[in-house]
């Protein structure tokens, strides 16, 4: 488009919206504050539309798309290691994993099935229990405090924290009956994700509390060890969320049934 044609289109848009999007001066044209906010919103919407188009284009003939929303740790450490079994049984299904780290979502659910904390808020969905987690304290096998921590002496153990569980150590020490906890159970480095928290532990920065399913791989390979024998039960609970309008979808219901089968009989719930 020519500059004059584009300018005319923008003028018509401003008339339709009833707001000024452009600041026109002799030195040139720039976005107003309202125009800048509008541009950010439109850019986001166009990017989302582009994502939807690419998802459609990626489907092969006869393939079924299944969008799965999931909390990051549950995706990396529980769902993905098991997912090949489901896909082997349903070869026509193509899965898109979308990670939702927060608990509160409003509006239309942007998924076919979601795995999240049981108290996540998704209007227009039905919630089905999945499993309860248990937490253990883990550290590097070469940490200087290994023996002291195993005996219940955490006075010199650097504590690492997950940002959204700031009082986890305080509760764990109370349940474990540790006689010599640190002076300040809230002090220490903080991390947003379990994945980075585990890497910090592997690097020798300190000890961390993690769900058993999160640290299972490292504990089995001896990359990490239990810092203490105590296992804290029912530290959190996970659930499956399914939009009401998807309750009759055969592929969605098959995936939900499969998830329930995978969770059944687990040591952590």
C-alpha positions in Angstrom: 0.0 0.0 0.0 1.1 3.6 -0.6 1.6 5.9 2.3 -1.4 8.0 1.4 -3.6 4.9 1.1 -2.4 3.6 4.5 -3.0 7.0 6.0 -6.5 7.1 4.7 -7.2 3.6 6.1 -5.9 4.6 9.5 -8.0 7.8 9.5 -11.1 5.7 8.8 -10.2 3.3 11.6 -9.9 6.2 14.0 -13.3 7.4 13.0 -14.8 4.0 13.5 -13.2 3.5 16.9 -13.8 7.1 18.1 -10.2 7.5 19.4 -6.9 8.9 18.0 -4.4 6.2 17.3 -1.8 8.4 15.5 -0.2 11.6 16.5 0.4 13.6 13.3 2.9 16.5 13.3 5.0 18.2 10.7 7.9 16.0 11.8 6.0 12.8 11.1 3.6 10.3 12.5 3.8 8.4 15.8 1.5 6.3 17.9 -0.5 7.9 20.7 -0.5 6.2 24.1 -3.9 4.5 23.2 -2.5 3.5 19.8 0.6 1.9 21.4 -1.6 -0.2 23.8 -3.8 -1.1 20.8 -0.8 -2.2 18.8 0.4 -4.5 21.6 -3.0 -6.1 21.9 -3.3 -6.6 18.1 0.2 -8.0 17.8 -0.6 -10.5 20.5 -3.9 -11.5 18.7 -2.1 -11.8 15.3 0.6 -14.0 16.9 -2.1 -16.2 18.4 -3.9 -16.5 15.1 -0.6 -17.4 13.4 -0.1 -20.1 16.0 -3.6 -21.5 15.4 -3.0 -21.5 11.6 0.3 -23.4 12.0 -1.3 -25.9 14.3 -3.9 -26.6 11.6 -1.3 -26.8 8.9 0.8 -29.3 10.9 -2.0 -31.8 11.0 -1.7 -34.7 8.5 -4.8 -36.0 6.7 -7.1 -37.8 9.1 -5.1 -36.6 12.2 -6.9 -35.5 15.4 -5.4 -32.5 17.3 -5.4 -32.7 21.1 -4.4 -29.6 23.1 -3.2 -30.4 26.5 -2.6 -27.7 29.1 -0.3 -28.7 32.0 1.7 -27.3 34.9 5.4 -27.4 33.8 6.8 -29.9 36.4 3.9 -32.3 35.7 4.6 -32.0 31.9 8.3 -32.7 32.1 8.4 -35.3 34.9 5.1 -37.2 34.8 3.2 -36.7 31.5 5.8 -36.8 28.8 7.6 -40.0 30.0 4.2 -41.8 29.8 2.8 -40.1 26.7 4.4 -42.5 24.1 2.1 -45.2 25.5 -1.0 -43.2 24.7 0.2 -42.2 21.3 1.0 -45.7 20.4 -2.6 -46.7 21.2 -4.0 -43.7 19.3 -1.7 -43.1 16.3 -4.1 -40.6 14.7 -3.8 -38.2 17.6 -1.4 -35.2 17.4 -0.7 -33.6 20.7 0.1 -29.9 21.5 1.5 -29.3 25.0 0.7 -25.9 26.5 2.2 -25.1 29.9 0.2 -23.1 32.4 2.2 -22.2 35.4 -0.5 -20.2 37.1 -3.6 -21.4 39.0 -6.2 -18.8 37.9 -7.6 -18.7 34.4 -10.7 -16.9 33.2 -12.6 -17.0 30.0 -12.8 -19.8 27.4 -10.4 -22.6 28.3 -7.6 -22.8 25.7 -7.2 -26.6 25.9 -9.0 -29.9 25.3 -7.6 -31.4 28.6 -5.6 -29.8 31.4 -3.5 -31.3 34.2 -3.0 -28.9 37.0 -3.2 -28.3 40.8 -6.6 -29.3 42.0 -7.4 -25.7 43.2 -6.8 -24.1 39.8 -9.8 -22.1 38.7 -11.1 -22.7 35.2 -14.8 -21.7 34.6 -16.7 -23.9 32.3 -14.8 -27.1 33.1 -15.3 -30.3 35.1 -12.5 -31.4 37.5 -11.5 -35.0 38.1 -8.9 -35.9 40.8 -5.6 -37.3 39.4 -3.1 -38.0 42.3 -1.6 -36.5 45.4 2.0 -35.6 45.7 4.6 -36.4 48.4 7.7 -34.3 49.0 11.2 -35.2 49.9 14.4 -33.3 50.7 17.1 -33.8 48.1 20.7 -32.7 47.8 23.9 -33.5 45.8 25.7 -36.7 47.0 28.9 -34.6 47.3 27.4 -31.9 49.5 29.4 -31.2 52.7 26.3 -31.4 54.8 25.0 -34.8 53.7 25.8 -36.7 56.9 24.6 -33.9 59.2 21.3 -33.5 57.3 20.7 -37.3 57.4 21.1 -37.2 61.2 18.6 -34.3 61.4 21.0 -31.4 61.8 20.1 -28.8 59.2 21.7 -25.8 61.0 24.3 -25.4 58.2 22.3 -26.7 55.3 21.7 -24.0 52.6 17.9 -24.2 51.8 16.7 -23.7 48.3 13.0 -22.7 47.7 10.4 -22.8 45.0 9.0 -19.2 44.8 5.4 -20.1 45.0 5.9 -22.4 48.1 7.8 -20.0 50.4 6.8 -21.9 53.7 7.4 -25.4 52.4 10.6 -26.0 54.5 8.9 -24.6 57.6 6.1 -27.1 57.3 8.4 -30.0 56.3 10.6 -29.4 59.4 7.5 -29.4 61.6 6.3 -32.7 60.1 9.7 -34.3 60.1 10.4 -33.6 63.7 13.8 -32.3 62.9 15.5 -31.2 66.2 18.1 -28.9 64.7 16.5 -26.9 61.9 18.1 -23.7 60.5 17.6 -20.5 62.4 15.7 -19.0 59.5 13.7 -21.5 57.4 12.7 -18.9 54.9 16.2 -17.8 53.9 17.9 -19.0 50.8 17.8 -18.8 47.0 14.5 -19.0 45.2 13.5 -20.4 41.8 10.3 -20.2 39.8 10.4 -23.8 38.4 11.2 -27.2 39.7 13.5 -27.8 36.8 15.8 -24.9 37.7 15.5 -25.8 41.4 16.8 -29.3 40.6 19.7 -27.9 38.6 20.6 -25.7 41.5 20.6 -28.7 43.8 22.7 -30.7 41.3 25.2 -27.8 41.2 25.6 -28.0 45.0 23.9 -24.8 46.0 21.9 -26.5 48.7 19.0 -28.8 49.6 15.5 -28.5 48.2 12.1 -29.9 48.7 10.6 -31.5 45.6 7.7 -33.9 44.8 8.9 -37.5 44.5 7.8 -37.7 40.8 10.0 -34.7 40.1 13.2 -36.1 41.5 12.6 -39.8 40.6 15.0 -39.8 37.7 17.9 -38.2 39.6 17.4 -40.3 42.7 17.4 -43.5 40.6 20.6 -42.5 38.8 22.2 -41.3 42.1 22.7 -37.8 40.7 20.8 -36.7 43.8 20.3 -38.3 47.2 17.7 -37.9 49.9 18.9 -35.4 52.4 16.7 -36.9 55.1 14.5 -40.0 55.4 11.2 -38.1 56.0 8.6 -38.2 53.3 5.8 -35.6 53.7 2.5 -36.9 52.4 -0.2 -35.0 50.6 1.8 -31.8 50.0 -0.4 -31.0 47.0 -3.0 -32.6 44.8 -3.3 -32.6 41.0 -6.5 -32.8 38.9 -7.6 -33.2 35.3 -9.8 -30.4 33.9 -12.0 -31.0 30.9 -14.1 -28.2 29.3 -17.8 -29.0 29.5 -18.3 -28.9 25.7 -15.6 -31.5 25.3 -17.3 -34.1 27.5 -18.7 -36.0 24.5 -15.4 -36.0 22.5 -14.2 -39.6 22.2 -10.5 -38.7 22.0 -10.7 -36.3 24.9 -12.6 -38.9 27.1 -10.1 -41.6 26.0 -7.2 -39.4 27.1 -8.8 -38.6 30.4 -9.4 -42.3 31.1 -5.8 -43.1 30.2 -4.6 -40.4 32.6 -6.6 -41.9 35.4 -5.1 -45.4 34.6 -1.6 -43.9 34.7 -2.2 -42.3 38.1 -3.9 -45.3 39.6 -1.7 -47.1 42.1 1.1 -44.6 42.1 3.2 -44.3 45.2 2.5 -40.6 45.4 -1.3 -40.9 45.2 
